[in-house]
Structures are given as C-alpha cells and as structure tokens.
C-alpha cells in the first residue's frame, strides 16, 4: 500500500539520568549509553509502516547538514523514500531525550525554522494523490493539504497529539480526517467526553486516544461508548516513540488488514509495550529488531521478507 507520511524527522540524542529532577554533578561516565539516532513523529510513523510492508514516502523539512545526511542514511536502511523532503531549513531539527530508570522521559526539541514551515500540495504532487493513505503527523506543516485531500475524498489520518479538548480551535481544520488519534496527556478525567464530542463534530470513521501504560480508547460510528483496550504489562525503559508506533500499527491493521478498531488498537498497544521495554529504545535499531517489535516476524526467523518493491530512499520512482 502506498503511504505518504508528513511530519518531523530529526536527529535524536538519548541520554539516561538517574531520576527526575536531575541532580547536579560535575561529570558522569555513560559508556555506551549516549546514543545518536533519528526520531521525530513523522520518521517514527513512516519507519514502522515501511517495516510493516508498505511503500512509504516521508515528507519532512530538512536542512543541508549532517543531521539531514543521518536521516537520509536511516531512511535508506528502512526502505523509506525521502524524495518528498524539502531541504530549505537553515538547520535540520534535533532533540535530546532524557530518560530515567522508571521509563519516564523528557524530550527537549529544537525544531529550528521547521516550526514555521508548511508543505503545499504542489510540493508533494503527484505522490500525495497517488497514496492509498496519507498520514499527517505534525499539524501546522500539513494544514494547507487538508482541503485538497478532503475535496478529493482521499483517505487521510491525523494525530492531534496533546490536545486540550474538542473545542480547541487549533484542531478544527483536521476534523475532516478519516482517522483521528490523540493523547490524553492534557485530558485526564475527560477522555470519553472528548472522544464522543469529536465524533459528533468530525467526519472520522474511527477515533483513538492513547493512555500511556493504560492502553488506549477507541470509538467508531457504531459504538455507544468508547472501548478501553488495555496494554500488556511491561517494564518500561524509555517511552519515546511508543505513541508513534501505536498509531502506525493501528493504521496498518485498520486499513491494510481490514481489522476492527478494537483489534487494531490491541495490536498497537502490544507493539508499543514491546518497544518501551526493549533494547532499541536506548537508541538506534535495525530492520529485523523493528519487525520483531512490530510482530511482523520472530527475531530468529532467518532472512527477512523481501520488500514489496525495489526502490530506496534516493529513488524518485515512487
């Protein structure tokens, strides 16, 4: 399935700490524990969908610097095309993630001038309109794409992330999406209310809300109340990227596998629980590890399944 994923890709540095708040010390020795990799919600979603067998093009604003080269190299490893990325920024976005021994994390993000960047339909055509699914991972940079997608009746998914409520005007443009996801980070105690209100005010067929270690809520047009999907017990090391992986797996099972919303959410929660308790959360991983976390193939199953198509990150033949 052809997918266009639009959102941030950044250089990501992971740094362990003993606890929060971080106590001052003049020097710490962290041999093998400071990891440089690629993150960002756009890249995370695109990488997972590619590992699940889809033909994915990533659209992200980049610079012409070493973090951009790192993103290109990682995209190549995961069979992602970066031909839709725009390389106009003064500096490619980057982040530093602190995480403690309980799995809590603090993400320090420098979006650089990507904070003011927006894709136009002309930037992404014709690939945008060839895609079977368009995933909008960072809202402001994708806002000009909404009306063309809606007019064409095209299937697209949005992640509202940490919304404050259904009446937040920041999110109104995205209520025409086919699938809507969000976090409950700022909604504690109001989750069912917000989901039901968004269902009434949106065109979404399926709405989903992540609850951290408590799993997720899903709501469809047919359901009377949101359904709670629990997450498997796990010893979290670092929760960075867990919500992005949930969303990618959820969309894969919902759209490609034709699963019902509860099954899709269950698969997403299972994958996220495997991620937060596994070695790859310390930093970079490889395609086989990622597929094992996603549940595609067992880690010891031998050679991975060949990709659906033979293009790579540098090929415009998408």
N, C-alpha and C positions, 0 to 999 in steps of 0.2 A: 504494500500500500504506500503510495506517495504521500509524504508528510512535509509540510513546511513548519518549522518551529522558529518563532520570532522572540528574541529575548537576549538578555545579557550573557556574555561569555567573558570570564575574567581570569587573570592569574590569581591563584589562591594559595596562601601560605597557612599551614596548620601548625599551631603551637600549643602543646599541653601545659596546663597550670595545675598546681596542687588543689586550689579551691578558689571560689569567688567569695568576697573580693580578693584580688590578687595582692599578696603581701610583698612589700618591697624587699629585694635582695640585690646586692651589687652584681652578682653573676650567677648564672645557672648553667649547668652542663647537661645537655639533652641529646646525647649521641644517638643519631638515627631517628630522632623524634620530630625534628623540624622538617616538614615535607612541603615541597612545592608541586602544585598540580594545577589543573584547570577546573574552575567551578562556574557558578552563575546559573540562575534558574533556566535560562534558555539552553545552555550547553548541557546541563544535567538532564533535562527532559529529552533533548534530541539524542543524546548518547544512549539513554535507556531504550528509547523507541527503536533506534538502529539495532541495538543488541537483540531486541525482540523480533527482528527480521524485516523491519520496514525500510523503505528507501527515503532517507531523511536529508533535507537541506536545511542548514542552520542560517538564519539571518540575524546578524548581530553587528553592532557598530564597533569597529576596531581602529587602532592606530597603525602606524608603520614602525613597530618597535619590537623588542624581544618578547614581551608577553603575547603579542599577536602571533609571532612565529611559534611560540609554545602552543597556542590554541590551534594553529594550523596542524602542527605535528600530532597533537592529541586527536584532532578530528580525523586525520588520516588513519590513526590506529583503530578508530572505531567506525571507519567506513562512512563518515559524515561528509557531505559536501559543504564547503564554505564559499561557494561561488556567489551566494547572495549577500555575503558580509560586505559592509561598506567600510572602507579604510580611510576615513576622513578625520578621525579624532586626533587631537594633539597627543594624547596618551591613552593606551588601552586600559580599561577598568581593571582594578585589582582589589584583593581583600586579604585580611589577616583574620584567621579564626582561632580564638582561644577556647579550649575545652577542658573541663575538669574530670575528675575520676568518677563522677556520678552521671556523666553524659550530658550535662548542661554545657551550652556553648554561647559564646559572644562573637558575633560576626561584625567585623569592622570593615566597612566597604567604602572604597574610593571610586565612585562612578566616573570621575573626571568629567569631560564635557559630554559624555553619553547621557547625562541627566537631561540635556536639552535636545537630544537627537530624536528624530521621528522618521520612520520609513514612510515613503509614499507608495501607492500602488505601482507607479512606473518603475520604482527601484526593484520590485520583485516580480514584475510581469515578464514572461507569461507563466512562470513557475507557480506563482501564487494561485492562479486559476486552474492549473492542471492538478493541483493537490486534491487528494480524497479527504484530507483532514488538515486544517490549519490550526496550530496551537499558538495562542498569544500569551506569552509568559510574563512580559513586562508591559504594563498597560499604556503608559504615555507614549512610548515609541511606536506602538501599534495602533493608536487611535485613528489615524487617517485611513486605515484599512477597513474599518468596520462597515461603513456604508457600502463600499463596493462589494464586500463579501455578502452583506445582507441582501442587496439588490439581486445578486446572482443566485440567491438561495443556497449558498455554499455552506457546508458543514464546518463550523469552527468552534474551538474550545477556548475558554479564558480562565485564568487563575486570578481571582480578585485578591488573593493573599490575605494580609491582615486588615480586613475591612472593619469599620467601626459599627456598621449597621446597614440595613437595607435602604435607608434614606440618605446615605452618603452620596452627594451629588458627583463625587469623583468617579463613581462607577456606573452612572446612568447610561453612558454610551454603549456599554458592553452587555446590556440586558437582552440584546438580540442574539446572543450566542446560543449554540445548540447544547453545549455542555458548560456548566459553571462549577468551578471549585473555589474554595476559600479556606482560611484557617480560622480557628476560634480564639486566637491569641487575645483579641480585644473584645470578645463577645461572651465571656464566661457567664453562664446562667441564662443567656438569651438565645442559645443555639437553635432550638426548634422554632422559636418565634421568627428569627431572622430568615431561616430557610423557607418557611411557609410564606412569608411575606415576599421574598424574592421569587418564589414560584408564581405567585399571583401577578407580579409586576414584570416578569421576564417571559421570553419565548423559549426558555431552556426546557429540553426534554428530561434532562437529569441534572440534579444539583448535588454537590458533595461538599462536606465540610470535614477537614482533618481535626482531630482532637489530641494530637501528640500521642503519648503512650496509651491513651484510652481508645485509640482506633479512629473511627470515622462515623459520620452520619450521612445517609443518602436519602434523597427524596425525588420521586418521579411524579408524573402527572396522575398516575393511578393510585398512589399511596395516600392513605388518610393522614398518617403521621410519619415523620422521619424515622428511618430504621437505623438502629445503632449496630455497627459492626465492630466487634472487639479486635484488639491487636494481640498477637501471641506474646507470651511472657518472654522478655529478653533482657540481658544485661547490657544496657546502653553504654557505649564508649564515647560516641560523638554523634549527635543527631543532625549534623549539617547534611543537607541534600535528601533527607528522608521524605519530606513532603513532595519534593520534585519527583522522586522515584515512585511514590504512591500514585501521583497524578498520571505519570506515563504508563504505568501498569494498568491502572484503572481504565484509561482511554483505550489501550490495546485490547483488553478483554471486552470492553463495551462495544467498540466499533469493529474490530477485526474478527474477534471470536464470537460476536453476537451474544455475549453473556448478559444476564440480567444485572441490574445495578448492584444488588447485594453481593452477587458472586464476584463481580468486577472489583468492588471495594474490598472484599475479603482477600483477593489475590494481591491488591495493592498494599494492604496492611501487612500481609505476610512478607512481602518483599522488603518493605520499609523496616520491619523488625529484624530481618536478616542483615540489612545494611548497617544499622546503628550498632550492632554487636559484633561486627566482623572486622578483620584486618584492614580492608580497603578504606575504612573511614579515617584511618591515620593519614592517608594521603593518596597517591596515585595507585591505580589498579590496572588490570589488563582485561581483555575481552572475555577470556574464559572465566575469571573471577566474577566479572559483572554478570555474565549469563547464569552462573550458579546462583548468585544472589537473586536474580530475577526469576529463577525457577525454570529457565529455558532448557538447560542440560545439566546433569550431575557434574561435579567438578572433576571426577575421574572417568568421564565418559569418552576419553580419547579426543580425536580431532573434532573441532567444532564444525557445525553445519555450515556449508558454503553460503556466502551472502546471496541474496535474491538476484542481485545484478553485479556487474563487474566494474562499476565506476568507483572513483575515490574522491578524496577531499578537494583535489585540484581540478577535477573534471567538470566542464560546463555541460556535459551531456547528461543532464538530469531528467 
